[in-house]
């Protein structure tokens, strides 16, 4: 499942109504885990689309959400806040969130937003899948 969002903004230096922010995500499921690979730049509007993508991917067997930020070079505080709210909602239902591939500017914003203490951070999707494999197997 893929989601694409182009945010159109008027910019006098580049013409009007051009796509200036592009966000895309690919969602896959692996043994009770939702893996969301993100691409683009995340502001508040894009975070809403991220929440919608995750909601569509969930079912009663979901026990972990892995979000790959390796192709995200920017996230605003407005984009990070809904992620923090999502992490809290997931925790309330017993679903854990693992973030991976955080570039330093993205890591800093997520840290300032207060998200990092409430999630697991791994370097890659592979590391996240390896880390979570025993826990996922125990839940079945």
C-alpha positions in Angstrom: 0.0 0.0 0.0 1.5 3.4 -1.0 0.4 6.9 0.0 1.6 10.1 -1.8 1.0 13.7 -0.8 2.1 16.8 -2.7 1.6 20.0 -0.8 1.0 22.9 -3.2 2.1 26.3 -2.1 2.3 29.6 -3.9 5.8 30.9 -4.3 6.6 34.1 -6.2 10.1 32.9 -6.9 9.1 29.6 -8.5 5.7 30.3 -10.0 2.4 29.5 -8.4 0.9 26.3 -7.2 4.0 24.1 -7.5 4.5 21.1 -5.4 7.1 22.2 -2.8 6.7 19.5 -0.2 6.4 15.9 -1.3 5.7 13.0 1.1 5.3 9.4 0.3 5.0 6.2 2.3 5.0 2.5 1.6 3.2 0.3 4.1 3.9 -3.4 4.5 3.0 -6.1 7.1 5.4 -8.7 8.4 4.3 -11.1 11.1 2.1 -8.8 13.1 4.3 -5.8 12.4 3.5 -2.8 10.3 6.5 -1.4 8.5 6.1 2.1 7.2 8.9 3.5 4.9 8.7 7.3 4.6 10.1 9.6 2.0 10.1 13.4 1.8 9.7 16.3 4.2 7.2 16.2 7.0 5.2 19.1 8.3 1.9 19.0 10.2 -0.2 18.2 7.2 2.0 15.2 6.3 1.8 13.8 9.8 -2.0 13.6 9.4 -1.5 11.5 6.3 1.0 9.3 8.2 -1.6 8.7 10.9 -4.2 7.8 8.2 -1.7 5.4 6.6 -1.0 3.6 9.9 -4.7 3.4 10.8 -5.5 1.8 7.4 -2.7 -0.8 7.9 -3.7 -1.9 11.4 -5.7 -4.9 12.4 -6.1 -6.9 15.6 -2.9 -8.8 15.0 -0.7 -5.7 14.9 1.7 -5.7 17.8 4.5 -3.4 16.5 4.9 -0.4 14.2 8.3 0.2 12.6 8.7 3.6 10.9 11.7 4.0 8.6 12.9 7.6 8.4 16.0 6.9 6.3 14.6 8.9 3.3 13.3 11.8 5.4 15.6 14.8 5.6 13.3 17.1 7.5 10.5 17.1 10.0 9.0 20.1 11.6 7.8 20.4 15.2 4.3 20.4 13.8 5.1 17.1 12.0 6.6 15.5 15.1 3.8 16.4 17.5 1.2 14.0 15.9 3.8 11.3 15.9 4.2 11.7 19.7 0.4 11.5 20.1 0.3 8.4 17.9 3.1 6.7 20.0 1.0 7.4 23.2 -2.1 5.9 21.6 -0.2 2.8 20.4 1.3 2.3 23.8 -2.2 2.4 25.4 -3.2 -0.5 23.2 0.0 -2.5 23.8 1.5 -1.8 20.4 5.1 -0.6 20.4 6.7 1.9 18.0 10.2 1.5 16.6 11.8 4.3 14.7 14.8 3.7 12.4 17.1 5.4 10.0 16.9 8.8 11.8 19.2 11.4 10.2 20.6 13.8 12.9 18.3 16.8 12.1 15.2 14.5 12.3 16.5 12.9 15.5 16.9 16.3 17.1 13.4 17.5 16.3 11.9 14.2 17.5 13.9 14.5 20.7 12.8 18.1 21.2 9.2 17.0 20.7 9.6 14.5 23.5 9.1 11.4 21.4 12.4 9.5 21.7 12.0 8.4 25.3 8.8 6.7 24.5 9.9 4.6 21.5 12.7 2.3 20.5 15.3 3.7 18.1 17.2 1.4 15.7 19.7 2.2 13.0 17.9 0.3 10.2 14.7 -1.6 9.4 16.7 -4.8 9.4 17.9 -4.1 12.9 14.4 -3.3 14.0 13.0 -6.5 12.5 15.8 -8.6 14.2 15.2 -6.9 17.5 11.5 -7.3 17.5 11.4 -10.9 16.0 11.5 -12.7 19.4 8.9 -10.4 20.9 6.6 -10.8 18.0 6.9 -14.6 18.1 6.1 -14.7 21.8 2.8 -12.8 21.3 1.4 -15.4 18.8 
